[in-house]
Amino acid sequence: IVGGHDDTLLYNLAVEQYRLRQFDDALGTLKSLREQKDSADIEDLAGDIQEQKGDLLAAVQSHQNAIALSPREEQYRLSLGAELLMYRNYQAAVVAFQHAAELFPNSARVYVGLGMSYYFIEKYNESVSAFLDAEKLDPESARAIGYLGATQVDNPAGPAPAAVDAVCSRADSHPTESATVTWCGAL
């Protein structure tokens, strides 16, 4: 996390304060840690706390600070992208996830975020491609196919044939995945 034993204790205190929804206290604890030596973990937690307080700008800034402090860590880019999606800043989320995909081309989670971001800005073909990329990267998980199915059911243009094929192919090969089978039937 930061430096020594006391820093770890303070960070853990902030985590516990956050868990107990004592957001102002948690931010105060993090402020003292930031003054000693800032870290990506501290900034990421601060962003999560600020999100809970409804302070979008501060939350995004903290997540950006986390990325600046640890630019090669995927989790901080995912946090930023998720924050932007939550507050419906979809175009910025696309940019965040595109950049993350350049740095972490083997991350299914990044491609799921990118797929959701594209969907919300009505780039449906790009959304399907991103979800299919995520599925290729993590074929053991049904996460990407689940999101693909959900977005295609609600797609105003109707489901893309490639999406239907992917969802139903997964349903055929994994008949015990009830959600996937349901998405196939719905599409």
N, C-alpha and C positions, 0 to 999 in steps of 0.2 A: 504494500500500500504506500506508505510514505517512508519514514525513517525508522524510528525505534519502536520499542514495546509500548510506550505511552501513546504514540501515534495510532497504533493498531487498536488500543483500548478506546481511544477517542472515536476512531472510525466506527468501531463496533457499537459504541454508545449512540452515534448518529443513526446507524442502521436500526437500532432498537427504538429510538425515538420516532423514526420514520414509520416503523411497523406499528407503533402505538398511536400514529396519526398526530404526533406532537411536532408538527412541521416547523414551526418557528424555532423551537428548541433544537431540532435537528440541523436547521440551517445555521444557527448560532454555533453549534459544535463544529460544523464543517468550516465555518468562517475562521475559527481559531486554527484548524488544520491547514487551511489555505494560506494563512499568514506565515506558518512555519515552513511549509513546502507543499505546494499544490501537486496533485496527481490526477491522472485520468479517472481513477476510481472515485476520487472525491468529487470531481466535476460531474461524472455520470450520475452519482447519487444525488447531487445537488439538482441536476436536471429533473430527475424523477420526483424529487420533493416539490420543486417549483411547478411541475406539471400538476401535482395533486392540489396545489394552492391555486391553480388556474392562471398562472403567470407564463403564458406561452413564450413571450420574447425571452424571458430569463431562462426558461427551460431549454429553448433552442440554443441560446448562447452558451449555456453550460455544456450541452452535448457537443457543440462545436469546439469548446475549450478542451473537452476530453479527447476529441480527435486530434487536435493540435498537439496535445501532450503525448499521445500514443497513436501516431498515424497508421501504424501497421497492425492495429488491433481491430478485428472485425466487429466485435461487440459494440463498440462505441458508434460505429457507422450505422449499425442496425438500430441502436437507440435513437439516433438522430432521425433516421428515416421513419421509424415508428411514431416518433413525436410529430413529425410533419404530417403523416397520414392521420393521426388522431385529431389534429386541428384543421384538417381538410385543406392543407396547403400542398395540394397534389403535385403541382408542377415542380415545386422545390423538392418534394419527395422523389420524383423521377430523377432529378439531377443528383440527389444524394445517393440513391440506389444505383444509378448508372456508374457513378464514380466508384462506389463500393464494388460493383461487378468488374470494373477494370482491375482493381487491386486484389479482389478475391474471386477469380473466375470459377473456382470450384465450390462456391458456397450456394447451396440450394436455398438457404434462408434469404440471402440477398436477392436471388431471382424471384422468390415468392413475393418479397416486398416490391420488387420492380414490377411484377405482374399486377399486383394490386394497384400500384401507382398509375400504371398505364391504363388500367381499366377505368379508374376514376376520372382520367382526362379524356376518356372515350377513344383511346387508341387500342381498339379491341384486338386487332391482329398482333400488335406488339405484346399485348397482355398474354394472349395465347402462347406466343413464342417463349415468353419469359417463364410461364408456368411449365411448359414442356421442357425447357432447359433445366428447371429445378427438378422435375421428375427424373430426368436422365442422371442428374448429379446425386440424387438420393432416392433410388428406386425402392428402397426398403420402407420408406415412409409414404403414407398416403396423403400427407399434408398438401403438396402441390396439386395433386389431382382433386382433392376436396375443394380447394380454392378455385381451381379451374372450373369444376362443375357448378359451384355456387355462382360464379360470375357469368357463366354461359347461360344458366337458367334465366338470369335477369338481363341478359344482353338484349338491348332493344333491336339490334340487327338480326337477332336469332343466333342460335349456337353455330359456331364455326365447325365445319366438317372435321377438321383435324382435332378439335377439342372433343367432339363426340367420339371419334375413333379412339383417342387416347383414354378417355374415361371408361368407355365400354370395354376396351381391351384390358384395362386394369381390372374391371369388374369380372370379366371372364376368367382372368388368371388368379384372382383373389376373391372367390365367391363368398368368403366369410367376412369380408369388409362390407358390412351392411350399408354404410354411408356411400361408398363407391357404387355399389349396386343400385342404390336409390338414385344417385346422380345420373347414372346411365339411363335408368328408366325415365327419369324426368326429362332428360335431353332427347 
